Structure formats: C-alpha cells, structure tokens
Amino acid sequence: MARVLLMGLFSLDVLLKSNVKGGVSKLDSSAERRQALDPRILQALQAAVVNQFPTAKEADVRKSINRRICELRHQVKRKSVENL
C-alpha cells in the first residue's frame, strides 16, 4: 500500500532526488546528496498504512518506501542506457 500511495503523493522528479531521511549515500560517497521527503506527507502515508494494517511497523513502511525509490532510480537509469 505504501508503494502505491508514494507514487500518488510525490512526483517522479522528487522521488528520484530523495529518500526517506535524506543525506549522502552509504554505498557511493560521490553520489549526489539526497533530499528528505516531506515529513508531513510521509507521516500521513505511514499513518494510513498502519491504520489499514495495524500489525505493520513504521520501520518496515520506511524500508518499503526507500526500496521503491531505489527501484525507480534503477528503472530510469536502465532506460537511459537503453536509449544510447
């Protein structure tokens, strides 16, 4: 549910430049610094998921969001390579 709501609440451009907390990449220190997603929108998204699924943990929701953002970046990168 969080992955679907994420796509409706944030534009693709914002998602590609962001992650849940913001900051530098732990895997690539030369990568561009990520902006944090809007905390109010993020909190509303987490509340909606936990309300719908009471056993869901907020940490798991955040992981799911970051994972979806990572997948989006990979898809965009792969499309860019294919177009070369």
Stockholm file with secondary structure:
# STOCKHOLM 1.0

chainA/1-84         MARVLLMGLFSLDVLLKSNVKGGVSKLDSSAERRQALDPRILQALQAAVVNQFPTAKEADVRKSINRRICELRHQVKRKSVENL
#=GR chainA/1-84 SS CHHHHHHHHSCHHHHHTEESSCBCCSSCTTSCCBEECCHHHHHHHHHHHHHHSTTCCHHHHHHHHHHHHHHHHHHHHHHHHHTC
#=GC SS_cons        CHHHHHHHHSCHHHHHTEESSCBCCSSCTTSCCBEECCHHHHHHHHHHHHHHSTTCCHHHHHHHHHHHHHHHHHHHHHHHHHTC
//
